[in-house]
Amino acid sequence: MAPNISIAAMNEISDHIWPKSANRNNDGALVISGLDVREISHKYPTPLFILDETDLINRVQKYMKSFSKASHGNKLTKETKIFYASKAFTSSLFIKLIVNEGMGVDVATEGELRVALAGGCKPENIVFHGNNKSLEELAFAIEKKVGLFAVDSFFEIARLAQIANEKGVKPNVLVRVTAGIEAHTHEFVATAHEDQKFGFSLAAGDADEAVRRVVKDENLQLAGLHSHIGSQIFDNKGFEIAATRLAELALRITKEHNVQIEMLNLGGGMGIAYIDSDAPLAIEQMSSELVDIVYKLFTTNGLAMPQLAFEPGRAIVGPSMITLYTVGTTKKIELENGDKRTYVAVDGGMSDNIRTALYGAQYSVTLASRLSKAEPMLSRIVGKHCESGDIIVKDCYLPEDLVPGDLVAVAATGAYNRSMSSQYNLVTRPGVVSINNKKITEILRKETYEDVFITDPGL
């Protein structure tokens, strides 16, 4: 079967998918922020995550400016808050970059909270999520004066109230609401339908009861409502339904308790392009439409417009980072229909990208160390782990002259790749470097075997 891709298309570095600074130099090698990836790999071994710092900052600024403009357009008295969802990727130096641009941080564990604080995020600009926060985590967060707690269960409301009473403080609470929406995404990352672990069900009346308990507890302060409908979402339809249902809840709260909702947090989930056919909504359009939707819902129901908040993670860091691998072996396999596929094994795998195995995620890949004019061959990028499902890119085209030692790069790996990495087969997790106008900063160093074995007394 002839390949359905041209040589030119195979070598293309599209800014629809790759970081904005990514291009090829005169040697045909991939360049990130002016630096040849071959040079980077000489200093920092592969597999390696490479962050385009300028691309990241531009995305942060675009989110901040777009929602600010939308807020002013509707004459909102309070600026929309943007909390970066640190589960996508976090490190203290990374957090410092986005906090310097005015972003808050969304955390889900004590570990993420510690990194956010170490990165310079002010506690009042942190929202603490999680469906099973421990007493120790809640106590630590209260001690650090975290600004918002997104409560997720009746047990948590009681725990938080108990600790607040003991500490003599009154934490601000967002009630996380399950709005009953099936977001158009993978079932594992859709988070607003009824049959899942997050939030209080609207349909069952649990959300109303959670609000009652928070309002009546003298140790807690109801700050608002939270909803997160899923991840990798390309349009505003799900957000509109969620906002409508939360506006109805806000109206009931006002009538029953004479309490105004101060903040409406609609979560994140804005999608990015992993392959050419992905078409995420431009943030300028998404922000304008979302603010308009909420403004009309609240004002037409006679409700005061709450402060809006959103929690993008993937959309901030995902496109700004790539993964660089070294090819170890190649192996041609004849398929049942007579076609051939080349398995390209690299020095990483599911330990640094579990998303393909977990979600069936798709990625774009290119030969990064040189430009080839060889014909495209049907390829599958696989890792070095003892799993047949250890696949990074299931179907792609790479040049027929690909050989061991070549570098290949996978685009849009900033979100959930390093943060979900593992030491499976006792490998060391990759390092992360940031590139800014040819300057390299090590954000996370590559693990050593000493790191891997530090918890094993026998070693």
C-alpha positions in Angstrom: 0.0 0.0 0.0 1.4 3.4 -1.0 1.8 5.9 1.9 -1.0 8.5 2.2 1.5 11.2 3.1 4.1 13.1 1.1 7.7 13.5 2.0 7.2 17.2 2.5 4.2 16.6 4.8 6.2 14.0 6.7 9.0 16.5 7.4 6.7 19.5 8.2 6.8 21.2 11.6 3.3 22.7 11.8 2.7 25.4 14.5 -0.8 24.0 14.8 0.8 21.2 16.8 4.4 22.1 17.6 5.7 24.9 19.8 5.7 28.2 17.9 9.4 28.4 17.8 9.9 24.9 16.4 11.4 24.7 13.0 14.3 23.0 11.0 17.7 24.5 10.6 20.0 24.3 7.6 20.9 20.8 8.5 17.3 19.8 8.7 17.5 19.2 12.5 14.6 20.3 14.7 15.2 23.6 16.5 13.4 24.8 19.7 13.7 28.4 20.7 16.8 28.7 18.5 18.6 25.6 19.8 19.3 22.5 17.8 17.9 19.4 19.6 21.1 17.5 18.8 23.0 20.0 20.9 20.4 19.7 23.7 20.7 15.9 23.7 24.5 16.1 24.1 24.0 18.0 27.4 20.9 16.2 28.6 20.3 12.5 27.8 17.2 11.3 26.1 14.4 10.6 26.7 14.0 14.3 27.5 11.1 16.7 27.8 11.9 20.1 26.2 9.8 23.1 27.1 9.6 26.2 24.8 9.5 28.8 27.6 8.4 31.6 25.2 5.6 29.6 23.8 4.4 28.8 27.3 4.4 32.4 28.5 2.6 33.5 25.3 -0.2 30.9 26.0 -0.4 32.1 29.7 -0.7 35.7 28.6 -3.2 34.9 25.9 -5.5 33.1 28.5 -5.1 36.0 31.0 -5.8 38.7 28.4 -8.6 36.9 26.7 -10.6 36.3 29.8 -9.8 39.8 31.1 -11.1 41.4 27.8 -14.2 39.2 28.0 -14.8 40.3 31.6 -14.4 44.0 30.8 -16.7 43.6 27.7 -19.5 42.5 30.0 -18.6 45.2 32.6 -17.8 42.7 35.3 -16.7 44.2 38.5 -14.3 41.3 39.3 -11.5 40.0 37.0 -11.9 36.4 35.9 -9.5 34.2 37.9 -7.3 31.6 36.1 -5.9 28.8 38.2 -3.4 26.6 36.4 -4.2 22.9 36.9 -0.9 21.7 38.2 -1.8 18.0 37.7 -0.9 18.5 34.0 2.7 19.3 34.9 4.4 20.9 37.8 7.7 21.9 39.2 8.8 24.8 41.4 10.6 26.6 38.6 7.7 26.0 36.2 5.2 27.4 38.7 7.3 30.5 39.1 7.0 31.1 35.4 3.3 31.1 35.3 2.8 32.8 38.7 4.9 35.7 37.5 2.3 36.2 34.8 -0.6 36.5 37.3 -2.0 32.9 37.3 -3.2 31.1 40.4 -2.7 27.4 40.9 -5.1 24.5 41.2 -3.7 21.6 43.3 -5.1 18.2 44.3 -2.6 16.9 46.8 -0.3 18.1 49.5 2.6 17.4 47.2 1.2 19.7 44.5 0.4 22.3 47.2 4.0 22.2 48.4 5.4 22.7 44.9 2.9 25.6 44.3 4.1 27.3 47.4 7.7 26.7 46.6 7.2 28.2 43.2 6.0 31.4 44.8 2.3 31.1 44.4 0.5 33.1 47.2 -1.8 30.8 49.3 -4.8 33.0 48.6 -4.3 32.2 44.8 -4.5 28.5 45.3 -7.6 26.3 45.1 -7.3 22.8 46.7 -9.1 20.0 44.9 -9.3 16.2 45.5 -12.0 13.7 46.2 -10.3 12.2 49.3 -8.3 14.8 51.1 -6.9 13.5 54.3 -7.1 15.2 57.7 -3.4 15.8 57.4 -3.7 17.4 54.0 -6.6 19.6 55.1 -4.7 20.7 58.2 -1.6 21.5 56.2 -3.6 23.6 53.7 -5.4 25.5 56.4 -2.1 26.1 58.2 -0.7 27.5 54.9 -3.8 29.7 54.5 -4.9 28.3 51.2 -7.5 30.5 49.6 -10.2 28.1 48.4 -11.2 24.5 49.2 -13.3 22.7 46.5 -15.2 20.3 48.8 -16.1 16.9 47.2 -18.0 14.9 49.9 -20.1 15.3 53.0 -17.2 13.7 55.0 -14.8 16.4 53.7 -17.2 19.2 54.8 -17.3 17.7 58.3 -13.5 17.3 58.4 -12.8 20.8 57.1 -15.2 22.3 59.6 -13.6 20.3 62.5 -10.1 21.5 61.6 -11.3 25.0 61.0 -12.9 25.1 64.4 -9.7 23.8 66.0 -7.6 26.3 64.2 -10.0 29.2 64.7 -10.2 30.1 61.0 -13.0 30.2 58.5 -11.9 28.7 55.1 -13.6 29.7 51.8 -15.4 26.8 50.2 -16.4 25.9 46.7 -19.0 23.1 46.4 -18.0 20.9 43.6 -21.1 20.0 41.6 -21.7 17.1 39.3 -23.8 18.7 36.6 -24.9 15.4 34.9 -23.2 16.2 31.5 -21.5 13.7 29.2 -18.6 15.7 27.8 -17.4 14.7 24.3 -14.1 13.1 25.5 -12.7 9.8 26.7 -14.8 8.3 29.5 -11.8 8.2 31.9 -11.5 12.0 31.7 -15.2 13.0 31.5 -16.0 14.2 35.0 -19.5 15.6 35.1 -21.7 12.6 34.5 -23.4 11.0 37.4 -21.7 7.6 37.7 -18.2 8.7 38.8 -16.3 9.7 41.9 -16.2 13.5 41.8 -18.5 16.0 43.3 -22.1 16.3 44.6 -24.9 15.2 42.3 -27.4 17.8 41.2 -29.9 15.2 40.1 -29.9 13.4 43.5 -30.1 16.7 45.4 -26.7 16.2 47.0 -25.4 19.5 45.7 -28.2 21.4 47.4 -27.6 19.5 50.6 -23.9 20.2 50.5 -24.6 23.9 50.1 -27.0 23.8 53.1 -24.4 22.2 55.3 -21.7 24.7 54.4 -23.9 27.7 54.8 -25.2 26.5 58.2 -21.7 25.7 59.5 -20.3 28.7 61.4 -16.7 27.4 60.7 -17.1 27.5 56.9 -17.6 30.3 54.4 -19.5 29.5 51.2 -17.5 31.1 48.4 -19.2 29.6 45.4 -19.8 26.6 43.1 -17.4 24.5 41.1 -18.0 22.2 38.1 -15.6 20.4 35.8 -17.1 18.6 32.8 -14.1 16.8 31.4 -10.9 17.2 29.4 -9.8 17.7 25.9 -13.0 19.6 25.0 -13.2 21.5 21.7 -16.4 23.6 22.1 -18.5 25.5 24.6 -21.7 23.4 24.5 -20.9 21.4 27.6 -19.8 24.5 29.5 -23.1 26.2 28.6 -25.2 23.3 30.0 -23.1 23.2 33.2 -23.3 27.0 33.7 -27.1 26.8 33.2 -27.5 24.1 35.8 -25.2 25.9 38.2 -27.1 29.2 37.7 -30.3 27.4 38.6 -28.6 26.1 41.8 -27.4 29.6 42.6 -30.9 30.9 42.3 -32.2 28.3 44.7 -29.3 29.1 47.1 -30.2 32.8 47.0 -33.9 32.2 47.7 -33.4 29.6 50.4 -30.4 31.1 52.3 -30.3 34.7 51.1 -26.7 34.1 50.1 -25.1 35.3 46.9 -22.7 33.1 45.0 -19.4 35.0 44.9 -17.5 32.7 42.5 -18.5 30.3 39.7 -15.6 28.1 38.8 -16.3 26.2 35.6 -13.1 24.1 35.7 -10.9 23.5 32.7 -10.7 20.9 30.0 -10.0 23.1 27.0 -8.5 20.9 24.3 -5.4 21.2 22.2 -4.2 19.8 18.9 -2.2 16.6 19.0 -2.7 15.7 15.3 -3.6 17.8 12.2 -7.3 17.0 12.3 -7.7 18.3 15.9 -9.5 21.7 15.9 -9.7 23.2 19.3 -11.6 26.4 19.7 -9.4 29.6 19.9 -9.2 30.8 23.4 -10.3 34.3 22.3 -13.6 32.9 21.1 -14.0 30.4 23.9 -13.5 33.1 26.6 -15.8 35.5 25.1 -18.6 33.0 24.6 -18.2 31.5 28.1 -18.4 34.9 29.9 -21.4 35.9 27.7 -23.2 32.7 28.6 -22.8 33.1 32.4 -23.5 36.8 32.3 -26.8 36.3 30.5 -27.8 33.4 32.7 -27.2 35.2 36.0 -28.5 38.7 35.0 -31.7 37.4 33.4 -32.5 35.5 36.6 -31.9 38.6 38.8 -28.7 37.2 40.3 -25.6 39.2 40.9 -22.8 38.2 38.5 -20.3 36.1 40.3 -16.5 36.2 39.8 -15.7 33.6 37.1 -12.8 31.2 37.4 -11.3 28.6 35.1 -8.6 25.9 35.5 -6.8 25.2 32.3 -3.8 22.9 32.5 -3.4 20.9 29.3 -4.1 24.0 27.1 -1.3 25.9 28.9 1.5 23.5 29.0 0.6 20.7 26.5 1.6 22.3 23.2 4.6 24.1 24.7 6.6 20.9 25.4 7.9 18.0 23.3 9.6 14.7 24.1 12.9 13.8 22.5 13.9 10.1 22.1 16.8 8.2 20.6 16.0 5.3 18.2 17.4 2.0 19.5 16.1 -0.6 17.0 13.8 -0.9 14.1 11.9 -4.0 13.0 9.7 -4.5 9.9 6.6 -6.6 10.4 4.5 -7.9 7.5 0.7 -7.4 8.1 -2.0 -9.8 7.2 -3.0 -7.7 4.1 0.6 -7.9 2.8 1.5 -4.4 3.9 4.5 -3.7 6.1 4.8 -1.7 9.3 8.1 -0.7 10.9 8.3 -0.9 14.7 10.6 1.9 15.9 11.8 1.2 19.5 13.0 4.3 21.4 14.7 4.7 24.8 11.5 5.7 26.6 7.9 4.4 26.4 4.9 4.0 28.6 7.0 5.1 31.6 7.1 8.7 30.2 3.9 8.5 28.1 1.1 6.3 29.5 -1.6 8.2 27.7 -1.5 6.2 24.5 -2.1 2.9 26.5 -4.5 4.5 28.9 -6.7 6.7 26.7 -5.7 5.6 23.1 -4.2 9.1 22.8 -2.8 10.1 19.4 0.4 12.1 18.8 2.5 13.6 16.0 6.1 12.6 15.6 9.0 13.6 13.3 12.6 12.7 12.6 14.4 15.4 14.6 18.1 15.0 14.1 18.1 15.5 10.3 16.0 16.0 7.2 15.3 12.9 5.1 14.2 12.7 1.5 13.5 9.0 1.8 10.1 7.6 1.2 7.6 7.5 4.1 7.2 4.2 5.8 4.2 3.2 8.0 5.6 3.1 11.5 4.7 2.5 15.1 6.7 4.2 17.9 7.1 1.8 20.8 9.0 1.9 24.1 11.5 -0.5 25.8 9.1 -1.9 28.4 7.9 -5.5 28.8 4.4 -4.8 27.5 2.9 -5.2 24.1 0.8 -2.2 24.8 3.9 -0.1 25.3 3.1 2.2 22.4 3.8 5.9 22.1 2.5 6.6 18.6 0.3 3.9 17.1 0.3 4.9 13.5 2.6 7.4 11.8 5.0 7.8 8.9 8.7 8.1 9.2 11.4 8.0 6.5 12.6 4.6 5.3 16.2 5.4 6.0 15.6 5.8 9.8 18.4 4.1 11.7 19.4 3.4 15.3 20.9 6.6 16.8 18.5 8.9 15.1 16.5 11.3 17.2 12.7 11.5 17.0 10.5 14.1 18.6 6.9 13.7 19.7 4.8 16.9 19.9 2.4 18.2 22.5 3.6 16.1 25.4 3.6 18.8 28.1 0.4 17.7 29.8 0.1 14.5 31.9 3.2 12.9 30.4 6.0 13.7 32.9 3.4 14.1 35.7 2.1 10.6 35.1 5.5 9.0 34.5 6.6 6.0 36.4 9.6 3.8 37.2 8.1 0.7 35.5 10.8 -1.9 34.9 12.9 0.3 37.2 13.8 2.9 34.6 14.8 6.4 35.6 12.2 9.1 34.8 13.2 11.7 32.2 14.5 15.2 32.9 12.8 18.4 31.8 14.6 21.4 30.4 13.3 24.8 29.4 14.7 26.6 26.4 14.5 30.4 26.1 16.4 32.0 23.2 19.0 29.3 23.2 19.4 29.4 27.0 18.8 26.0 28.7 17.3 25.8 32.2 17.0 22.4 34.0 13.5 22.3 35.4 13.6 18.7 36.6 16.7 16.7 36.5 16.7 13.2 35.1 16.5 10.6 37.8 19.5 8.4 38.8 19.4 4.8 39.9 20.2 6.2 43.3 16.8 8.0 43.2 15.1 4.8 42.0 16.5 2.6 44.7 16.4 5.1 47.6 13.4 3.4 49.2 14.9 -0.1 49.0 16.8 -1.0 52.2 18.6 -3.8 50.5 20.2 -1.5 48.0 
